[in-house]
Every structure is written in structure tokens, then in C-alpha cells.
Amino acid sequence: MNVVEATVLGIVQGLTEFLPISSSGHLLFVPELLGWDDPGAPFTAVIQLGTMAAVLIYFWRDLVNIAATWTRSLWTPALRRHQDARMGWYIGLGTIPVGVVGLAGKDFIEGQARNLWLNAGTLIGMGLLLMVAEWAGARKREVGDLNMRDGLIIGGFQTLALIPGSSRSGSTMTGALFLGYTREAAARYSFLLSVPAVVLSGAFEMRHVGDGGLAVMPATVATVVSFVVGYACIAWLLKFLTKHSMMVFVYYRVAVGGMLMGLLAAGAISA
């Protein structure tokens, strides 16, 4: 892998980790479309550190306040009704479903699920589900309205992201929209909920780094690029959703999924 390929894949990771269009799916089919070799699990594990750092740094104040208030609430009952303390519980409990399903289905997720037919179908299917959520959602509730039930339901939606093509942010935002949250509230909670999942996933995937074949310079370039692009992407999306709908992402998902199916059917790319 050269530096140009690493830069492109870093941009892809930074954009697609936070936009509701699937990072795992894009990292699966973009190299195939460009005729490049599969970057491999070690490379994918390393560049995830960039987007992991982006979400941690962007939300560091929120995360510090949540962690500190939640911890103090364990022995200070008066703090247990505070939004930050409650958010700590919602994020922690909402992460359990994806952790359990991810470990239970590890072999399928790392094997049969890495199939471009499935990827294309999931891009389309989850895009249409996002469209229904966009149309059906009341969009009246804010982050402060979160409760334990909603946290677990949205956490359940996050398990859909284990299939390439689904999108972690897309899945959780879809769940939040169905529950009546505003687009911005859905995105903000989605990003906060993603923190333990992204950190744990990145740490788990780091086991592949020692597998060999990882070029240090391209991996470093891709990681830095994914951090910069990912940070900018978070800021842009939160602002974008204050005035715009999710439909642009629905159109994109359906178009890309349809294109992939056409290329697969024509034999231009292999599954």
C-alpha cells in the first residue's frame, strides 16, 4: 500500500464512521472498486484509532462531566437525577447489546458477513429504514428526555451495525428518530453511545496488528487523516442536522447499494 491509497482510505474512514453510510461497508468495497488489495484487518484496526480519537476529543467535556457525575452519584444520591449521571447509565447499558452480540457472532461478522452482496443489500435496506424513521418520527424530544428504556432500545439498534453496510451512527440515529427524538439529539446521543463501542471495538481489533504485513508509514498517514476528517465530520453533521433531513444519506445509500448490485451482477467486481 502506498501513501496515496492510505490517504484515500483514511478519508473514507473519517467520513463514513460518523455519517450514517457505513464505514465497514465502504472499507470493504472502495478498495475493490479501485482495484486495490484488501487493506487487511491490521490496517483497519489501526486507522480506527484516528476516528476513535476524533470522537473522544470532540466530546471530551461531555465525557468528563458524564464520567465524573456518574461516579460521584454512586455514593451521592442527590446526583442520581442529574442528566450526566443518567447519561452514564444509558451509555453503559446501551453498549451491552452490541458487546454481547458482537462477541457471540464474531465468526459470522468477520467471515460470511464480509460479502458485497450482503453489504449492498444492507446499504439499501437500512437506508430505507432510515427513510421510514425520518418520515414517522415526531422529532420533538431532546437529549434531556432520554430514559433507560430508550437507551436500551437505541443500544439494540446499534447491534445492526455489526453487519457491514449498516452503519453504527445510522442504526442508532434510526432508532432515536423512531422514538421521537430530534435529528440533532439523535446524532448527539449516537456519537456519545458510540464511544465505548468504538473504543472496545478498536481495542479488540488491535489483536490483528501483530499479524504482520502492516506498513508503518501508510498506516500512520491513514490514521492521522481519519482523525482530521472524522473530527470535521462530527462538527459538520451536528450543524447540518439542525436544518436538514436525513434524506440525502438515504439517497446515497440506495444509489451506492444499487450500483454495487449492478456491478456484482455484471461480474465487474466479485463478492
N, C-alpha and C positions, 0 to 999 in steps of 0.2 A: 504494500500500500504506500502511495506517495502522499506528499503534503496536500496536494490539491484534493485528492479523494478524501483525506482526513478532514479537510476544511468543510467540504460539502456535507459529509456525514455529521459533522459537529453542528452545522446549521440545521440539518434535518432533525437531529435530536433536540436541539434547543427550541425549535419551533413546535414540534409535534408532541413534546412532553406535556405542554400546558394548553395548547389549543385542542379542542375536542375532536381530533382527527387521527389519533393513534400513533405513538412513537414506535412501538414494537412492530406495527404493521409497516410503517414507512421504512424502518431499518431492514425489514425483510425484503420488500420489493424494489426499493430505489437502487440498490446495487445490481439487482437482476435486470432492471430496465436499462441501466447504463453499461451493462456488460462487464461489471466488476466482480471480483471474487467476493464471496461471503466474508465480511469483516471478522466474523468469529465471535464466540462468547467472551473471550478475554477483552477484546476491544470494546464490545458493547458494555461490559461491566465497568470498564474504566471511564468511558465518556459519560456514563450515568452520574459520575461524581460531579461533573460540571453542572448539570441541572439540579442535582441534589443540593449543591452549594447555593445555586440561584434562589431556590425556594426558602432555604434556611436564612439567607442574608436578607432577602426581601421582607420576610415576615419575622425578623428576629425580635423586634419589640413585642409583637403579639405573642410569639412563642415563649419569650422570657416571662411575660406577665402571666400567661396561662400556666406555665410550669410552676412559677413561684406561688401564685394564688392557690392553685390546686394542692400543692404540697402543704402550704400553711393551713388550708381548710381541713386537712386530715385531723388536726388537733384544735382547730378553731371553728366551732360550729357556726358562728356568725357569718363566716366567709362562704359557707356551702351554697348559699343562694346567689353568690356573685357570679356574673356571666363568665368570667375567666375560669373560675373553679368548675362550673358546669361544663364549659367547653373542653376542659381537660378530660372529664369523664366521657364526653361524647366522642372525642377524637380517639381516646384509648379503646373504648368499647366498639366503636365503629371500625377499628382496624382488625378486630378479632376475626370477622368472617373471611376477609381476604387472606389473612395469615393461615387460617385452618384449611381453606380450600386450596390455597397455593401449595402448601406442603403435601396435602393429600393427592393433588393432581399434578405434582411436579413432573412426572414422567410423560404424561399426556401433553402438558403445556410446553415442555422442552422438546417433544418429539412430534407426534401427529398434528398438534395444533399449528406447527410451523409449516403450513401448507397454503399456497397462494390462492387456491380455490376457496378455502375456508376464510382466509384473510379478506378476499374480495366480497364474499357473501356477508361477512360480519361488518365490513365498512358500510355496505348498503343497509343491512338490517338495523344496525344501531343508529345509522343516520336517520332512518325513517322513524325509529322510536324517539329520537331526539325531536323530530318534527312534531310528533303527536304530543310530546310533553310541552313543547313550545306553544302549541295551539290550545292545549287543555289546561295548562297551569294558570292559576289565579294571579300569580305574581304580586302578592300583597304582603307576604311575610318576609321579615328581615332576619339577619343572623341572630339577633337577640331573642327571636321566637323559637329557636331550636329547643327540642326536648329529647329525652332519652329515646323515645320511640322513633323519632325522625332520624336521630343519629345512627341507630341500628339499621333502619331501612336504607338510608343512603350508604351506609357501610356495606350492606348486602349488594347494592348496585355496583359497588366498587369491585366485587368479585368478577363481574363480567369483563373487566379489563384484563384479566389473566389470559384471555383469548386474543391473539394478535389481530388488530383491526378494530377492536372495541374502543379503546382509549380510556385511560383512568379518569381524566378530567371529564370526558364526555359522558361516561357512565354515571359518575357521581352527580354531575350537573343535571343530567336527565332525571335522576331520582329526586333531586331537590326541586326541580321545576314541577314534577308531578305532585309534590307535596305542597305546592303553592308559594314557593319562595321566589323572590325577585331574581332576575338573571345575575345581578351583581352579587347578591347574597349567596346564590348557588355557587358562583365561581369562587368567592372568598372562602366559603366553607370547604369547597372541593380542594382548594390549594392547601388549607390547613390540615384537612384529613389526609392529604397525600403525603405529608411529611414523614410520619412513621412508616408508611408503606414504601415510599421511595427509599428511605434510609435503610430499612430492613432488606428490601429487595436488592439494593446496591451492595450491601454488606454480604448478602447471601451469594450474589453473582460473583463477588470478588474471589470466590474459591477457584474460578476458572483462570485467574490471572497467571497462575503458575503452570498452566497447561502448555506454555511455550508458543512461539510464533508471534509474540507481541512486539512490534517495533515501537521503541520508546518515543521518538520524535513525532510520528504521526498521531500516536495516542495522546500525547501531551497537547498538540495543536488542536485536535478534535475536542478535548476536554475543555480547554480554555474558550474555544469558540462556542461550545454548547452552553457554557456558563453565561457568557455575554449575551448571546441570543435569547437564552431562556429567561434571564432577568428582564430584558427589554420586553419579551413576550408577555410576561406576567403583568407588567405595568400597562402595556397596551390593551390587553384583553379586559382588565378590570375597568378601564376607561371606556372601551368600545361598548361594553355591555350595558352601560348606563343609558345609552341612546339607541342601541341597535339590537335586533333579534339574533337568534342562533341560526337563522335560515341559510346564511352564507356557508356555514360549515356543513349543513345538511346537503346543499347542492354540491359542494366539493366532494363529500364522502360518496354520494351516489355516482357522481361523474367518474371519480377515480376507481371505485369498485366496478362500475360498468366497463371502464377501459381495461382493467385487469382481466375481467372475464372474457372480453373480446380477444385480447392478446393470448390468453391461455387457450381459448377455443381454436384460435388460428395456428397455434403451435409456435407463436413468435417468442414466447417465454415458457419456461417449464415450471410446474408446481413445486 
